[in-house]
Amino acid sequence: MNKLDYFKQITTKQELAALLGVKPTFLTYVLYKLKPATQYTSFTIPKKSGGTRNILSPSIKLKSLQSSLSNLLLDCIDEINEPKQKPRTYKQALSHGFVRECSIITNAMMHLNQKNVLNIDLMDFFDSFNFGRVRGFFIKNNHFKLDPHIATVIAQIACYDNKLPQGSPCSPVITNLITHSLDIKLASLARKYSCIYSRYADDMTFSTRKSVFPCQIMRQEDGKYITGKKLKSEISRSGFLINERKTRIQYKNSRQDVTGLIVNKKPNVKKEYWRTVKSQCNSLFHTGTFIKKTDVGVVEGNIHALEGQLNFIDQVDFFNRLRQKAPINHTYVVANHKLNTLPLLTGREKTFSKFLYYRYFYGNTQPTILCEGKTDNIYLKSAISILANIYPSLANTKTIVDPYKLLIRFINYSNRSKFFMGLDGGYGSLKFFINKFDAHYKFYKSLNPQHPVIIVLDNDAGFSSFPNELKKIDSATSYPTVLKKDDYHKADYIHVMHNLYIVLTPLTLKGENTNIEYFFDDATRLIQHNGKYFNTAVKRDDSVDLSKVSFSKHIIKAQKSSINFNGLKPLLDRIVAAITHFDSIK
């Protein structure tokens, strides 16, 4: 039985809680003990058109419950759509806001290369959905027809002050469900007059290749827009009003804008948006700070917000890359362990690459850790969480707001890290990173780094090619200093240059090579998962032995509270020693 069918059958809060993936006591506590009316924080954000928008942010507990409801409803929408078309693409979607596989970009894509683009904004969109309307929808809608008691609980989770609040993760999904019938009617109206229709939250867009926009939908007289009778009727019957101030028809010889993106030829950000972001990046690279203009004046910029803007620009650029006749994917070139992404990067992507280097390796606000792969990240994070009281420089367990806070940052390898920085965790990419580190470091002109970058490596055959590379770097020094400068295998840590360090797993007492898995005891390695256990032998049989990924995920991470991490203490001691050394010389 799928989720939607089960959803229709349930009649109790206990069954609803199970479907939402929460405990019944949690559902009852949030709704009837804490009560949603007491769990919102109000703040305002500036609108693009001027003025402010009021946002109601739910508490952490209520937000988690609303997120569970949002995911359940999205699953139900997928099940409703599945019989109609599989696979379903964004071109079949009418609403693109807060819909899986859709976004501002796919909404803009619907209206590329059109002669006329009409934008309509609905007034007080979220306020138009009151408690009764939400409850009534889930009772009467043919896809749902929920038990009235369950529909009431859904509305209690979703509504505040008798309306759907902006800021709740389930509000957009519910508005899409209720507005879907209007979307169908307007899409039909659009087709009748050779137009395309789409909606993103309260922004509606109609576009056409006709040289004159169909007057049955919208016409312009004496500088004013006159809404067609059928369009106005359908919108008003659905309980909405058109914001006349934001209604506009954009012509092909002007800049056509759909939900913030230019659509004349391809989806793209506005030139002034990119110029501002680029200028802020340049300021950050040269001074360590940047300013941002707001409605209240000039304020110091937030690096998290700047990264969000760069991410958004990259999403648009990546979408356009994939639309090329010979698409260039986010991959990177590997040749004799020399990785070079620069020939593939556009100007905007080069700026993003420099930002990521700054963010993680130059202006990093915490020590940055690069391991050989995701399994090593899991081992070290799990060990630190259990041994946090012994390593206060690696994690904080004494904050009131957050009972546990990791004080170092691990780099997670992804397609983005490959494309923009040539980093995938392999020995080749890490050697390339070391060789290029000085050049990247010297590009930035702001204050010197305040935290180290530490590469954690297995002290095994894979490291054998590193010493030759390190010998070429005059500043590379092994610690403790009683060792020879290039006695790297025996070093607690190696200070390569600037804020860059290498930490190796300790050799055995007999001076034999090690990898990080060596430091788990036999009892841990023999814990079974699906009838397999972890074998550290060089020759592995995957049909018999547990893989490194499964060992890290199902044994180390899932059962970390019962794992003995004492074997990893010498490695953690070395990481702390490298951090302490940099603090003494920075």
N, C-alpha and C positions, 0 to 999 in steps of 0.2 A: 504493500500500500504506500503510495507517495504521500508527501507531507500535506498537500492540499486536501486530499481525501480524508486524511486523519484529522486535519484542522476542522473540517466540516462536522465531524462526528463527536468531537470532545464537548463535554458539558461542565467540567469542573476546573477550578484553578490549578489543582494538582496536575491534571492532564495538560493544561496550557503551559505550566512551568516546565514540564518534561519536554514539551515540543520546543520551548524556547531555550532549553539546555541550562536551566537554572533550578535551584532548589525551591520547593514550594514555600519554605520559610522565608527565603530571600524575597520572593515575589510579594508575599504578604507584608513583610517588614517594610519594603520600599513604598508600597501603595497605601497601606493602612496604618502603619506606625509612624514612619517619617512623613508620609503624604507628599505627593508631587508639588502641591502648592507652596511648600516651604523649601523646595530644592532647586530653585533657579537663581542665577545671578544675571543681572541686566547690565548691558554695556552697549555703546553705540559705535558704529564704524561709518566712515564717510562714503557717500554714494558718488559714483562717477559723474552723475548729472548735477551734483551739488546737494547740500543738506546731509542728513545722517540717517542711518538705518538702525533700528533697535534690535539687538540680538539678545535672546534669552538662553543662557548656557546652563544646562542641567548639571546636577551634582554627578560625581563619578559613579555612584551606585545607580542612580536613575539613568544616566547615559549608557551604562553597560546593559541595562534592561532594554532600553530603547534600541540599542544596536542589535541586540538579539532579535527583537521584533522586526527591525529593518531587514536583517538577513533572512528571517523566516518568510517575510512577504516577497522579497526578491526571489527566493527559491520557488515560491508559489507562482510568481509571474513567469519564471522559466518553464514551469510545468504547464502553465496555461498556453504559452507560446509554442512549446515543443511540437505538438501535433500539426501546427500550421505550416511551419517551415523549419527544416533542419538541414544544414546549419543556417541560423538566422544572422543576417548582417545588419550593420547600422543603417543601411539604405531602406530596410523595412520598418525601422523605428520611426514613430511619430514624435515621441518625447525623448530627448537626449540628456536631460538633466538627472543625475543620480540613478542612471540605468546602467546595468552591466554591459560592458563592451561599447558604451557610448560616452561622449564627453562634449565639451565645448567645440573640440576639433571636428568630431563627426557631425555635429549640428551645423557648423560652418560649411562642411563639405557638401551638404545638401543643396547649397545655393551658389556654387561656383559658376563663374562665367555666364551670369544672367544679365539681361538688359535692365531689369528693374527689380529692386529688392525692397519689400515693405516690412518695416519693423513695428510691432505693436506691443505695448507694455500693459499688463493687467494691474489695476490699482489694488493695493492692500491684499495681495494674493493669498498669503497664508492666513490672514485674519478672516478670509471668506469661508474657512472650514471650521465650523463650530463643533462642539461635542456631539450634538444630535445628528449632524450631517455625517460625521465619522462613524458613529455607532450605527446609524441607519444604513449606510453603504454596506457594511459587513453583514448586516442582516438580510438586505434585499437583493444585493448583487448576485446574479445567477452563478458566477464563478465561485462565490464564497458561501452565501446563505448560512452564516454561522449561528450557533445557538445565541439567543439574545443576551444571556448572562456572559458569555465569552466576548461578544461584541462590546459589551459595557466595559469589561476589563481592558480590552484593547484601547478603547477611547480614553480610559483613565490613565493608561501608560503614556498615551500620545499627546493628550491635551493639557493645556494650562490656561487658566483664566478664560475658559470656554472657547479656546481656539488652538490651532496647531502653532506652536512657537517656532520662530526661526532660530536655529541653533540646535534643535533636536535632530539626531540622525535618522529618526523614522518619519519626520514630517514630510520631506520631499517624496519619499516612496508612497506614502498615503495620498498625497496630492496627485501624484501621477495616476494612481489607481482610480481615484474619483473623477479625474479630469479626462480619463481615456475616452469616454463616450463623446465628449466634446471634441477631442482630437480627431476621432473618426469622422464626425460630421464636418469639421473644417477641412480635413484632408479631401473629403468628397467634394466639398464646395470648390476647393482649389483645383482639383482635377477637371471639374466642369468648365472652368475658365482658363485651362492650360497653365496652371500654376503649380508650384511645389509648396508644401506646408511642413513646418516642423515647429517644435516648442522646446524651450529650455527653461524650466520653472515658470516664471511669469513673463518670459520673453517669447512672443510668437513671431514667426517669420513666414512671409509668403514671397515667392519670387517667380519670375516668368521671363521667357525669351522673347515675348512680344514687345514691340517697340513702345506701345502705350500700355500702362498698367490697367487691367480690367476694371472698369468703373463699378461693376456689380460687387466688387470686393472693397475697393477704396478709390476715391478720385480726389483731385485737388482743385479747389475753386477759390480764386482771390486769395491765395496763400494759405487757405485752410483746408484741412483734410475732412472729407465727408465719407463716413463709413457706410458701406453697402447695407441695405435693409436686412438681407439674410444673415450676413456676418454679425451685425449688431444684435439681431434677434437671438441667434444661437449663443452668443457670449452672455447676453443678459439672462436668458433662460437658465444658464448654468450657474447663475449667481455671481457674475463678475461684471466689472465696469472697466472700460478702456481708459487708460491714462492719455488723454488727448495731447498733453504736452510732449509726450515721447513718441507719438506716431510720426513716421516719416517714410517717404519713398526715396530710395537712393538710386541714381541713374548710373549707367555704365561708364559715362565719361567723368564720373566723380568717384571718390573713394567709398566703396561699399563695405559696410561693417555689419557683421552678424555675431552677436554675443561677444564683442570685443576683438574679433579677428577680421582681417581684411579678406574678402572673397572674390575680388575682381578676376584673378587668374588662378591663384592657389591660396590655401589657408595660410595666413601669415600674421605675425604680430605687427602692431603699428610701429612705424619708423621711430617715432618719438619715445615709445616704450623701450625699444632696444637701445636707443642712444642714451637714455637715462641709466639703464642697467649697466651698459658698458662704461659710462663715466664713473659710476659708483665703484665698479670693479677696479678701474685704474687708480682711483683714489685709495681704495683699500690696499692695493699692491704697493703703493708708494708711501703711504702714511700710516697704514694700519687701521684707519677709520674712514667713514664716508658720511655724508649728510643726506637727508631726505626731506623734501618739501611736503608739508601737510597743511591741512586747513588751519591749524593753530600756529603755523610758522615752520621754520627750519629746525629739525631735530637730528640727533645722531642716528645713523642708520643701524638696522638690526641685521646681522650677518645671516641669521636663520631665514628672515624674510627675503634677503637677496638670493640665497640659495633656492628658495621656492620659486622666485621669478626666473632664475636661470633654468631650473627644471622645467618650468612651463614652456619657455622658449625652445628648449631641447625637445620636448614632446612634439611640438609643432614641426620642428626641423626633421625629427626622426620620421614622423608621419609622412612628410613630403619625400624623404629619402626612399621610403618603401613604395612610393607611387611612381618613381622614376622607371623608365622603360627597362633600364638595367640597374635595378636597385642596389645601393651600397648599404649593406647591413652593418650593425654595430659590431664589427669584427676587427681584428688587428693582424698586422703582418709579422710573421716570425721567420727569421732567416739566420741560421747559425747563432741562435740565442740573442740576436740583435733586433729588438722590437722597435718599430717606428710607426706611430700612428699619424704623424704630422701631414704626410701627403694626402691622407684621407679626410682631414679635418677642414671644415669651412672656417671663416673668420670668427663666427659666433661660437663654434665648437672649440676653437683654440682658446678663446676667452674663458669658456666654461672649464676647460682642462686646467688652465692656470689657476682658476678659482679653487678647484678641487685640490690641487697641490698645496695652495696656500692654506686652505681650510684644514687639511689633514696633517700636513708635514712642516709648515712654516709658522702659521698663526694658530696652530692647534692649542686649544685651551686645556688639554689633558695630554699626558703621555700617550703616544700612538703605538699600537702593537700590530706588526705584520707577521702572520704565521704562514706556514706553507700551504694551508688549506683550511676549509671550514671545520674539519674534525679537530684540529689543534685548537681552534677558537673555542670549541665546545669543552674540550678538556680543561683549558685554563680558566674559562669563565666559571665552570662548575667547581673547580678546585678553590678559586678565590671566594666564591659565595659561601663555601663551607668553612674556609680558613680565614674569613674576613677579620676576625678579632685579632689574629696574629699578624695580619698585614694591613695596618690602618692606612698606609700610603696607596694601597691598591683598591680598597673599598671602605666605605663609611657605613657603619651600622648604628650610629648614635643620633641620627637626625630624627626630629619629631615628625616632620612632614612625610619623609620617605624612610621606612625602616631599613632599607638597603640601597646603597648608591655606589655603582661601580665608578672608580676614579680614574680609570684608564679607558682608552677607546680602541676597540679592535676593528680592523679593516675587514669588511665583508666583501669577498670577491664576487663580481657579477659581470654581466655584459658591459655595463657602464664603466666599471673599473678597467676592463680590458681595453675598451675603445678609447677612453679619455686619458688613461695613465699607463696602459700596457701592463697592468697588474692582474695576474690570475692565480698567484700563489706558487707557481712553478719555479724551479731554480733558475731557469732562463730569465723569467720576468724579474725576479728579485735581483739577479746580477745586473740586468739592464737598469733597474731602478737605482742601484748603488752607483753605477758608472755615470748616470745622468744627474745624480743628486746635486753635485756642486753647481752645475749649470743652472738647474732650476732654482737653487738656493740664491744664487747671485742675481737672479731676475728681480727679486723683491727688494725694495729699498726702505721698508718700514723698520720698526724696532726689531732687534734680534729675537729669535724664537725663545719662548719661555719654558718649553717642554720638549723632551727627547722623542725621537722616533726609533723604535726598537724592533729589529727583525729577529724573530725567534726561529732557530733552525735545528733540525736533527743533526747530531754530531756523528754522521755516518758517511758512507761512500758518496752520497749525493753532495756533501760539502767539499769533497776533494778538489773540485775545480775552483773553489772560492779563494784559497790562499794565493794562487797566482794572480788573481785580480786584485786582492788586497795589497800585495807587495808593490803594486804599481802606484798605490796611494801613500804618499809620504807621511800623512798624518795618522794612518791606521796604527793603533797601538793596543797591545794586549794588556789586560789587567788581571791579576795583580802585576805590578811592574817588575817583580823579581823574575818573571818569565822573560824569555827572549821576546823581542818586539813582534816577531812573526810566528811565535809558538801558539798559533791560533786554536788548535784543537784542545789545549789544556787551559785556555783562558776562561775566567769567570764571565768576562764580557770583553768586547772589542769596541773601542771608540774609533769609528771609521773617519768621520769628519763632522765639523759643525755640530748639529744635534742628532746625528745618525749613529746608532749603535747596533751591534750584533750580539745576541746571546745564544749560546749553544747548549744543548742538553749535556750534562756532565758525563764524562767517560766513566766506565766501570772502574773499580778498584784495581783491576788488572790492566787498565789503560785501553780497554776495548771500546769500539764504537757503540753508540746508543741512539735510539729514537725515543720519542716522547711516550710511546706505549710501553716501553721497557719499565717505566717507573710506576706502573700499576702492579699490585701484587697478584700472586697466582689466584687467590680467592676471587678477586675482581674479574680476572680474565676468564675464569671458569664459570661465571654466571651465565646461564643459558637464556637464549631468546629464540623461540620457534625451534627448539631442539638443537641449536648451534651455540658454540662458545667461541671466544676470540683466541686465535692461534697466532703467536708472534713469529712463527717460523718464517724463514725467507721464502720457502716454497709453500705457497698457500693453495688450498683446494676449496674454491668458493662453494662447491656443492656440500662441503662438510663444515667449513669454518665460517664464523660470523664475520661479515665485512667490517672495515674500519668505520664506515658511515653508520651501520646498524649498531656497532659497539658504542660509538659516541652518542648516538641518539637514544637507543633503547636501554642501554646499561648505564653509561656515565651520567647523562643528563636526566633521564627519567628516574634513576634511582640514586641520585647524588647524595641524598641525606644518609644513606647507608654505605656509601663507598669510602674506602680508606684512601685519602689523598696525601698521606704523609710522604709518600715517595716523590711527590712533585715539589715538596718544599725546597730542595736545593735549586731547582729551576726558578721558582718564584723568588728565592733569595737573590739570584743573579739579576733578575729583572729589577728588583728593588735597588740593588747595588748600582746598576746602570743609571736609574733615575736619580739616585743620591749623588752620583758622580757628576751628572750634568747640572744638578742644582748647585754644586760647588764651583762650577766653572762658567756658568752662563753669564 
